[in-house]
Amino acid sequence: TAANVYQFLKESCNSSINADVSAFPACSVAGIPGVKKWYFASHVICGYYQFCSSDWEEINFDTQKNEDSLQTSIDECLGAIQNFEEEDNNSRESLSMTDIYDEAAESLHQLADKLPAPGRAMVDVILKAVECDGPKLKDCLPVIGALKHLREWHSAQVTIAANDSKGSWQKIADYLSADFVSLDNVMNIIDLKELWRGRIQIWERKFGSEVRFPEFCLKSTSAKTFSTSCLRSCFAVKKDQQSRNTDALPEAVFHYYGPALEFLQMVVLSDLPSFCISDLEFNLSLTRKSIKETSSLLLDQISSFSGKVGALFTLPCNVSSVVIPSPAQLSAKKWKEYMARKPRVITVPEIELKGESCRYYFLIQGNSSGGCKATLIHSASQINGTAALAAINGKLKTKAEETE
């Protein structure tokens, strides 16, 4: 199964990169966003034996490298289990299932510690259930705790692949806020169009309170070109200048997207200058099927907005010229210390990322098919003087017509 999922990701990711889809453009003049990359890790428990990837392995798009890398990973897994079996059987079979799951939990915690700083990656965890009844909860609590660490502090989306969702699997799913899929649908779990996951946040400044709606995502659609003539000519000139002088090309920078789309205000479309509205559109939807009613209700409300009005949201983003290391506040050690205090509500530690603070602006409305679309609104730094130039040109043209 691990080999099949790896192969599927290799083929799908390769096709998605070559496809004509829209992605978030640079939100800063510092440079262009780094190339999208995909990573994979597996953990297999087989009786009293187990194998875990030592690190996240990058999925290369070079076919030969991919096959070699995949074969090495699978060979390591099979070789490790075979070596275990050749050892003194009593040395492993004397272990209890609790010991086995303790080892597994430590391996998963180590993988969690190697994840980048928040906002840089989206994590999908697929838990394939071989046994119908599922493991005993008292045995596998450490593993569930490690998956909870990934879920709460690294925003991992957990999906359980099982033909039967009864017994302990249901309890595990409830605790991890996980979805169920049948074993036949394992390959349909990962949505390659997702660009961002998080929550929608509405802040009432007057009373100092906020409301949060979890489990939202932005998905890419077919790419479109800019239709606004002044912007198109501006970007064409910039592109032409860059092609003449390779030294002028902006360096690739690293974008760390915020965890929440923040509501700004309701707007009437006629109040928005046309040169601020881009042709880049994204889909706003829910990440999970079994979602909280409040989030579904909010999505229904936004989808009812007609073509004349919309809701303006902003997505914070940190731009850094270097990769920000994984913060110690989210480490497995801190997680264990935190959970030892038995908190009633699990909160995420505050992380202050270094770099340039920028923002994306989205106009969110209903689309014709009952869902929601998010249109990118150009900020002042992105337009960089073009808006003022267009406004002046418009006024000059109007005066000339009046004179005639």
N, C-alpha and C positions, 0 to 999 in steps of 0.2 A: 504493500500500500504506500509506504514512504517513497519507494522508487517511482510509482505511478504518479503521485502528487508532484514530485520533483520534476518529472518529465512534462507533466501538464503545465506547471508554472513556467518552465523554460520555453515551451512553445507559445503559451498565451502571452507571456510578458514580451517576448520578441515581436509578436504580431501587434501588440498594443503600442509598442514604441514606434513601429513603422506606420501605424494607422494614423489617419488624419483626425486627431482628437484635440480638443482644447485643454489647456492646462493653465495654472496660475502664472501670469507673466511676472516680471520683476516688479517689486513694489518699492524699489529704491533705485537711485542713480548709482549705487555702489558697484553693481555688477549684475550678471544674469544668474538665475537659479541653477544650482548644480544638477547634473544628470540624475534622473530617477533610477534607483538601483533596487534590486530584489535580493533577499537573503533567506536562507533555509536552515533549519536545524531539526533533528528528530530525536525522540527518546522512545526506546522500545523495551518493554518488560515482557520476558518470556519465561514463565515459571519462576525459578529462583535466580534467573540470570537477567541482566539488563545491559543496555548500551545507550550512551548519551553522547551527542555531538559535543565536542570540546569548545566549539565556538560557532557563531553564525557564519554560514558559508555563502559567499556571494554567488549568485546564479549568473554565469557568464553566457553571452550570446554567441560565443565562438563554439560551434557544434562539437569540434574535436575536444576542446578543453572541457566542455560541459559533460561529455560522455566519460572522459577520464576522471573528472571530479566526482561524478555520480557513482561510477564504478568503485572508486577508492572509498567513498563514504559507505556504500553498501557492503563492500568487502571487509571494511573495518568492523562493521556491525556483526556480520556473520562470523568473522574471525574471532572477535571478542567472545561471542557466545560459545563458539566451538572450544576455545581455550578454557572457558569456565567448565564446560562439560568434561574436558579431559583431566581437569584437576580432581582432587579427592572430593567425591560427591558429598561426603559428610560435611566438608568445609562450607558448602553453600546451603545444603538442605537442613543444616542445623539452625539456619537463620529463620526467624519468623517473618511473616508477611509485613509486619510493622517495620522490621529492619530494612526490608527491601524498599518499602515506600519512603523510609527515612533517607536512604541513599538517593532515591529518585528526586526527592524534594530538594536536596542539596544541589544536585546537578541542575535542576530548573532554576534555582536561586542564582547559581553562577551564570547561567545564560541571561537571566534578567539583569544582572549587574553589568553585562556587556552591551546592553542596549544604549542608544545615544540619549542625549538630553531631550526632555519633552518637546513635542512639536515637530521633531525631525522624522519620526517613523510612525507607521501604522502597523500594529501587531495583530496577527490572526493566529489563534490557537485552535487546532483541530484535535479533539480528544476522541480517538476511535475506540469504541467499546466492543470488545470481543465477547466477553461474557454477558449473557442476557440479564442475569440478576444484578451484576455489578459487584464491586468489591465491598467489603464490610467497612462502614464509615469509620469505626474505631481504628482500623488498620491504616486507612489511606488519608487520615486527617492532615499529616504533614504535606502530602502532595497537593491536596485541596488548598492548603494554606499558601503554597508556592504559586499555584495558579491564581489565587486571590490577590497575591502580591502583583502579578502581571496585570490582572484585571483592574485593580483599584489605582495603582501608582504608575502603571505604564499604559493604561487605557486599552488593554488587549480585548479583542472581541473573541469570546470563547464559544465554540460550537461543538456539541456532542453528536457524533455520528453513531447511531444505534438503531437497531430494528425494533427495540422495545424501550419505551420511555417510562417504565414503571420501576418500583423498588428504589434502591439507593441512587440510581442514576437521576431520578427526578429530584431527589433532595440535593444532589450535587449541582444539578442545573439551576435550581432555585438559589442556592448560595452563591453561584458564580454568575448569575443573571445570563445563563447560556441558552441558546436555541438548540432545538433538536432537528436533525435531518436523518433520513434513512441512510444505510450504508451504501446504497446505490448512488446517492447524490453527493458523495464526498467531493467530487470534482466541481460541483456548482457552488461551493461555499464562498470562495474568494471572489469578490467583485473587483475586476481590474479597472473599472471606471472610477472607483472612489479616490478622491484627492484629499479629502479632509474629513475627520470625524470629531465630534464634540457635542456641545450642548448649546442651546439658545438661552441667552441671559437677558432679562429685562430688569433694569435698575430704576428704582424710584428715588430720585435724588432728594426730593422734598422731605420724604419721611425716612430716608436712609435705609430702605429695605430693597430686597431683590427677589426675583422668582427665577428658578432654573428649570429648563425643560431638557432632559437628557436624550441621548441616542439619536442625534441628527448627523447627516453627512452631506457633503457636496460631491456630485459626480460630474465627470466630464461629458461633453456632448461633441458632435461633429464640429470641427473648427470652422470659424468664419473669419473673413477678412474685415478690416476696418472700413466702414462705409463713409465716415466723415472725411470729406476731402482734405481739410486742413491738417488733420492728424495723419492721413495717409501720406501726404506729400512730405510732412515733417519726418516721419519714420523712413521714408524712401531716401531722403537726403542723408539722414544719419547712417543708413545702411550702406549707401554709396561711398560715404566718407570712410567707413570702416573697411570696406573692401579694398580701398586704395591704400590704406595704411594699416597693416596688420597689428602694429604696436598699439593702435587706438582701441582694439577690441577690449571690452570690459572683461575683467576676470570673473570666473565662476565663484559665486559666494553661496553660503549655506543659509537656507530659510528655516526658521523655527516658528511654526504657526501656533497661534494661541488656542486654548482649549474651548473657547466660547465665541459664538457670534453674538455681538452685543447690539441690542436694539437702540437706535438713535431716535427716529421719529417717523411718523407717517408723512408722506409727501404726495403732492399732486404733480403728475408728470409734466404738465405745462410749466411748472415752476422750475424744472431742471433744465439748464442750458443743454442744447442738443450735442454740443461738442464734448460734454462730460460723460455722455452715455456711450459706452463701447458696444461692439457687436459680439463680445465674448459672453456666452451664456452657459450656465451650469444648472444641473438639476439639484434641488433640495429635497431630501427624502429622509425616511427613518432607516436606521441601520438594522433594526431587528423586527421580527414579526410580532413576537409577544412583548409589546411595548406598553409603557404606562399610558393610561387613558389621557392624561393631561397633555403629553407630547402629541398624541394623535389629534386631540382636539385643537391644539395650536396650529398644526399643519393644515387641518381642515379650514380653520379661520383664515389663514394666510392665502390658501388656494382660492378663497372666495373673492379676493381682491380683483376688481375689474381692470381693464386696460388704462383707466384714467388715474388710478391711485396705486400706491405701493408702499412697502415698508422698507426703510433704509436701515441696513445693518452694517456693522464694521467688524473686521477680523484682524486682531493685532498680530504682528509678525516681527520677529527679531532677525536681523540680517547680520551675519558674521563672516569675516574673511577667512576665519579658521574654524575647524570643527570644534564645537564646545564639548568638553568631556562630560561623561555621565556624572551628574551631581551625587555627592555622597549622601545627601538627604534621602535619596530614593533607594539606597542599597539594601540588600537582604538583611544585613546586620541591624540597620535602623528599623526595618520592617518588623523583625523579631522583637526588638526592644519595645516598639510601639504596640504590637499585638499583646505583649506580655502584660500591658496595663489594662487589657480587656475593654477597649473603648466601645461605647454603645453605637456610635456612628463613626465610620472610617472616613477620615479626611486626608487629602493629599497635602504634603508639606509645601510651603511656599518656596518657589525656586525663582531666583532672580538671574536671568540670563544676560550675559554681556553682549554688546553689539549695538547696532543701530535700530531704534524702535520705529517701525513703520506700521501702516494700516492699509488694508484692502477695504473698499466700500462696495456693498452689494445692494441693488434694488431688487427686492423679492416680491413677486406677484404670482398669481395663479396662472397656469398655462391652460391651453385649450382642452387638455386631456384629464383634467381634475387634479393634477399635481402642482408642484411649485417650481418656478424657474428663478434663478438668481443671476441678474445682469450686472457685470462689473462696471462700476462707476470710476472714471479716472479721477485721481486725486490731483491736487495742485502740483505736487512734485513730479508726478508722471507726465502731466501735460507740459509743465516746465516752460510757461510763457506762451504756448500756442493758443490757449484760450483767450488771453488778452489781445494777442495779435488778430485773432479771428473777429473778436468784438470790435476792435478799431476799424478793421477792414469793412465790416458790416456797416458801421456808422458812416464811414467815408462814402461808401457806395450809395447809401440812402440819401445823403446830402447832395451827391451828384445828380441823382434822379430828380430830387426836388428842384434843383436849379434849372434843369432842362425843362 
